[in-house]
Amino acid sequence: MKLSKLTKVIAGGVALSAVLTGTAFADPALIYDLGGKFDKSFNEAAYNGAEKWKADTGGNYVELELQNDAQREQALRRFASQGANPIVVMSFMWESVLGPLAAEFPDTNFVVIDAVVDAPNVQSILFDEHTGSFLVGALAARKSETGTVGFVGGMDVPLIHKFYCGYAQGAKSVNPDITLIENYTGTTPAAWNDPVTAGELATAASDAGADVIFAAAGGSGLGVLQTMADLGKYSIGVDSNQNYLHPGSVLTSMLKRVDNAVIKAFTEAGDDATFTPGLTILGLEGDFVGYAVDEHNEDLITDEDVAVLDDLKAQIIAGEIEVHDYTTDTSCPL
């Protein structure tokens, strides 16, 4: 089957079955999570990593965009039964599905990003998002003229609170008296693809004084970036480098190098000799999280800003600053 058929958006379980039935392949597989492959954030970072791996190695991969939660088990079972290896899946939403399926296919290697699944043929990859968020929080506080900064998260879940808690701690490390406005676009997976609500939350936060807003909301975050650009204020992007979307308004982007994680998975997990099951945590060391400076925002960030953030980064890596991880302790002391 040609890859182009697999890249089409699949609207339902019947269509998904029709696409995968009868297909045989031994290539890596990547299943994007809800929000779409081209969300300019989390999923798109994974796509960029897969494309780089393909260009660098000459290999091929198969991919699928989920349209609803009900497709998870069927998609995973079809890819595994027809020989894809490894299979990389995205987001915490896979925790309940992947464990049982991995047991059914012990000869297939699975990699899950943003979740922990305890199985001998699963590698779980987590990121220290809270440390990268600390750095952009510090930058937000340095740039705020009002003493108020905002945060718009996507789905109201512990992972996104992890971003917020690090962001808030970083902002308060620069200005202990700073005011933080925290909002989320929803409590269901639809929260990742609701830029209208995200934009409304950004407007409300701006009206309350926020002049910098960090959007950790997947595709919804595009509404924050657009709103803040329209208002002549700053936003902060997430996961992928989103500086180019609104040059001069996107202060920076908190990078979560999902692209590098996918490259690592495709390169290592298809071979039992190099596959590492268990938990892998990626963070500031190795630049798996960080912040983006490029031609679109370099005029916004001074040499002094960079020096301060570099110092904070070094202190975090050395253990001199402990950034609170909300996913292990929900107290989030601020």
PyMOL commands that set and color helices and strands:
alter all, ss='L'
color gray80, all
select helices_A, chain A and resi 3-7+13-20+42-57+71-81+92-104+129-143+158-174+189-193+195-207+218-231+243-245+258-268+303-318
alter helices_A, ss='H'
color red, helices_A
select strands_A, chain A and resi 29-32+62-65+87-90+110-113+122-127+148-155+179-186+212-216+234-239+250-256+278-282+289-291
alter strands_A, ss='S'
color yellow, strands_A
deselect
rebuild
show_as cartoon
